[in-house]
């Protein structure tokens, strides 16, 4: 039946398929007007067979490339054997996956979930639990400090500490217990800490805010501050983690260690939603049966895929490729002299080009790139993101930048 429906859709045009989708799908997204039907490596194809270079990687979920053969092989073999049990029973894939995750991160215990937002919610619960049980904060008084401009997900609790009006409008009342301070401002964080502060939750690089990289030394200063004040440091590396910034984790650029680490997106190998919170035994060891759970979290299929994703990242040199080609791409983009660009920011293969909003919208740039076979997506109407699969080559980057320059010249002339 599914093949029949897909075939009937394929007999029409992309525009017809997009209109069909629009008729039945709630409009909580504003996608670019392209309909993709298959993908492999760094490329995707639309219904008419046009090829696109993927410069978004599904917000880093496809960091390993589309349909990586090793991931597909493990997925297929595990699906045929045992896909789902729930954590009501043990499986032979959970232990090896969690062991690998702890060894890669250098932390003690891991708790598997599905989506990034679920993992953030898990970290919030873990931090509050530690605050009450260990730090002895009065019940229901625990506070978590976050950064302005943050993006940690879309659940009710998470948008409660968002500073973006569009994410919060018409969704209150909101969950208390959070304080927002300016990103990259260690003095503001220090001033916000009280005896009831249990944690500081930060993205080491703010992604949705436009690839905002903190000043050198900020993360190490933050680690020292949290240690001195007996406050947990939580790093949300759902987007920045697993090679995206040229290190396995972005916090490694300053040689620090968080108390809790939130992972997702690339952990699923571009195939499944897989996330986890990894942390010290002093925090994660407080969970007991019944205190937290997820029907699909840690299912055998997800664990097999997640384990292979970590192996692929290490064994195929993707983190190193991100570091080398990320530096190269950043240098090339910063070398572009255009009155339309006000700043280029990034680290590794995660770069944001910030445009002058009075001269051009980032959406317009993305639409023109799409027309020329490059897929990206704007954020906040001013920033175009470049986050290709970590398997991209120098030649492919050169081709993308040449096309990008061509588009800029067209826009300047217009």
N, C-alpha and C positions, 0 to 999 in steps of 0.2 A: 504493500500500500504506500509506504514512504517513497519507494523508488518511483512509483507512478505519479505521485504528487510532485516530486522534484522534476521529473521528466516533463510534466505538463507545464511547470513553471519555466523550464529551460526552453520550451517552444516559443515563449514570448520574448520580450526585450527586458533589459535591466530596468528600464523605467517602469514597465508594467509590473515587474516583480517588486520594485520599491513601493509603488502605489498600493499593491496588494498587501504588503507588510504594513504600510501606514494605516490601512483600513482596520487592522486587528490589534496592533501593538500600541500600548500606552506611550505617549510621546515624552518620555523622560530623558531622551537623548536627541541630539541634533547631529546625526552622522553626516559625513561627506556623501554626496550623491554617487556612490560607487557600490556595486553589488558583487562581492567576491564569491567565487564558487570553488576555488582550489588554491593550494599554496604549497610551496616546497622551498626549504632553505630560506633565502632572504627575499624570495619573490612570491607574489600572489597574482592570480588571474581573475578577471571579471567574466561575466556571462558571455560576452562577445569574444573572449579569448585574448584581450589586451593584457599585457604583463606590466606589473608594478613592482618597484623596489620598495620593500616595507621598511620605512624609517620610524616606525612606532613600536613594533614588536608587542602589540596589544598591551601597552603600558608596562612593558618588561616581562609580561607573562610568556612571551615567545623568545626569550633571550637565547635559547639554544637553537633557534631556527624552527621553521615550520616542518612538521612531520619528520623529525629527526629519526633516522632508521633504527637506531638503538632503542630509543624511547618507544617507537611503534612496536618493535619486536617484543619488548618486555610487557607492554600493555596487552598485546594480543595473547601472549603465552599465559600471563596471569589471569586475564579475563576468562580464558578457557578452563583454568584450574579452580580459582576461588576469587571472586570479585568483592563480595560483601558479606560481613558477618555481624557487624556492630561490635562495640567493645564489651558486649555481654560475654564474649568468648575471646580466647587468645588466638593469634594467628602467627604464622611463621615469617611474616614480612615486617611486622611492626617493630620488633626488637632490633633487627639489623638496620632499619631506616633510622630509628631514634639514636642508635649507637653512632652511626655515621654523622648524624646531625650534631650530636654533642662533640664529637672529635673535630669536626670542621670548625665549629664555633669556639671551642675551648671552654664550653660551659658544661653543667652537670646533668641536668634533667630537661626533658622536652615533653611538651604536651601537644599532640597533633589536632589540628582543626581543618577547616575546608577553605574558607575565604579569608582574605586579609582582614576584613572588618571583624570577623569572628575571633581572629587571633588578637586584634587590638582589645576587644571586649574581654578576652581571657586575661590579657596582661593587666588591664584595669582591675579585674577581680583579684588577681594574684597580688598586686601591689597593695590594694586595700586590705586584703587578708593579712599580709605581712604587717601592715601598719597597725592593725588592731591586736594581732597575736604577739608580735615581737616588739614593736616600738611602743605599744600600749597607748595608742591614740584613743581618746574617748569614742565610744561607739557612735557611728554615723557622722563623725566629724572629720574624717580623712579628706585631705585635699591633694590634688594632683596638678602640677604646674605644666602648662602646654605653651606652645608658641603661637603668636598671631600669624595668620596666613597658613596655618597647618591644614593638612588633609590626611585623615586617618581612616576614612570610610563614611558610610551613609546611615548607619543605624541611629536610633533615637538618642542613645547615650553619646555616641561619637559626635553627632552634629550639635549636641549640647555644649561642646567645647570648641566648635568651629567659630571662626570670626567672619565667615563669609555669609552675608545676609541671604543670598539666594539658596544656600544650603539649609537655612533655618526657617525661612518664611512659611508660616501656616502649619508648622510641625510641633509647636510647643504644647504643653509645658515641658520644660527641659530638665534634665538630670543635674542636680547641684553637685558641688564638690570639685570644681575645676577653676583654675585661674590662668588667664592668658596674658603673656608678657611678650614684648618684642623679640623676634627671632634674632639670634646672634648678639644678644645683649646680656652678658654674664652678670652685670650689676643689677639689671632688672630682675633676673632670676633670684639672685641672692636676697634682694629686698622683698621678694614675694614669699620666701620660705618662712614658715611659722612652725611651732611645735607640732602642729597637726598635718604638716606636709609629709606625705608618704612617698611621693615619687615625682620625678620630672620626666615627662614623656616628650620626645623630640624625634623628628626626622633629621638625620645627619646632613642631608641635603633636601631642601623643600622642593618636591617635584611639581605638584599641581600649582604651586605658587609661581612657577616659572623657572625651575632649575636654579634655585637660589643656594649658593655655596657659602657657608659661614667663613669668617676670617680665620686665618691660620692660628691655631692655639685655642680656639673656642671650645672644641670638644674636650681637649685635655683639661682646660680650666673648669669645664662643666663637671667632668669626672671628679676632679679634686674637690670642688664645692659640694657635690652630693656626698662624697665620702666624709668630708669634714662635718657636714650637717646631719649625718645619719639619714640620708634620703636615697631611695633607689633611683638609679638611672636606667630608663627604658629607651632603647633605640628602636624606632619603627623603620625597618629596612625592607618592607614589602616591595618597594620599587627599587631602592638603591642597592639592595643586597644581591649576593650571588653573581658577582663579577661585573655588574653594570658600571661601576665607577673605576674599574681598573684594579681593584682589590676584591677579594672574595666578599668583604663587607666594607662599607664606607667608613665605619669607625676605626678600621685598621690604618687609615691614613694618618692617624695621630696616636697609634699604638696604645689605645685604651681598651677597656673591657666593660661592657654594660652589665648590669645585674639581670636585666631581662632583654631579650632580643626577639623582635617580631619579624617573621618571615612569611612569604607567600609568593604569589605570581610565578616567577621562574621555577619555584620549587616543584611545580606540577609539570615541568618539561614542555609547556605549551600545549598540553593535552587535557589535564584535569585540574580542577580547583584543589590545591593542596596548600595548607598553611600550618604554621606551628609557632609556639612560644617556647624559647629555650632560655634557661636561666640557671642561677646558682641553686644549690640544694637548699640553702637557707630560706629561699623564697618558694621555689617550686615544690619543695618537700612538704609544704604545709597543706597541699591538697589531699583530701581523703575521699573515699568512695561516696558519691552523692553530692559533692561540693561543686562539681562541674562536669559537663559531658557534651557529647554530640553524636548523633546516630551514625553519621557518615565519617566523622573525624577518625583518622587512623585506620580506615578500611584497607583490606589487603591490596586492592588494586592501586589505591593512591600511594600506599607505602612502597610498593614495588616500583612504581613510576618515579616517586620522589627520590628513592635511593639511586636509581639509574641516572636521574638528572644530576645529582651531585657527583656521581662518578664521571659522567660525560664532561661536566664543567672542568673537573680536575685533569682528566686524562687527555682531553683534546685541546688543551692550552687556550681555552676561551677567555679566561681571566687575563692572561698575558696579552692576548690579542686586543682585548678591550683597553688595556693600558697603553699599548703602543699606538694603535690606530686611533684611539680616543685623543691622545696628545696631538697626533697628526691632523685629525679633523678639526680640532679646536683651533689649532694654529692657522689652518687654511681659512676657516670661517672668520676668525679675527682679522685676517689679512684682507678681507673684502672691504673696500672703501665705498660705502653707499650712504647717502643722506637719509635713507629710510631706516637704517639700523642705529639703535642707540646703545646697545650692549650685547655682547655674546658671553654667556656664562656656561660653565659645565665642568665635568670631571669624568674621565673615561669616555665611554660611548653613551653619554647622557648630556646633551647640550641643548641649551635654549637660546634662540635668537630673538632678542627683544626689539620690537619695531616701534617707531614713532607713531603713536596712535592718531595724531592729526594728519598724518601723511598716508597711512595705509593700515588696513586691518589684517591681523594674522590669519583670519579666516580666508580673506582674499588670496593671500599668499599660498595657503594650503590648497585651495581650489585650483589655482594655477599649476601648482606642483602636481596635483592629481591628474590634471589634463595632460601633463608631460610625463606621466608614468612614475611619480614618486608619491608615496603615501606618508603623510604626517598628520598632525592634529594640533589645532591652536589651543591655548589655555589663556583665559582672561582676556581674550580678544587682542592681546598684544604680543604674545610669545608663540613662536613656532618651535616645536620640539623635534630633536633628532635623537632617536634611540633605536638604532637598527639591531637586528640579531647580532650576537657577539661573534658570529661566524663570518661577518662581512669582510671583504677584501679591500685593499688599497685602491685597486682599479675601480671597484664599485663605488667607493667613496668619492674618487675623483670624478666619476661620471655624474654622481648626484650633485656635487658642488658646482660642476660646470653648468648643469641644468638650473641650479638655484641662482647662479650669477646671471644666467640668461633671463630668468624671470624678473630679477631685480632691475635689469636694464630696461625691460619692457615696462615695468611699473614706474620707473623713473621718467621714462619718456612720456608715459601717459599722464 
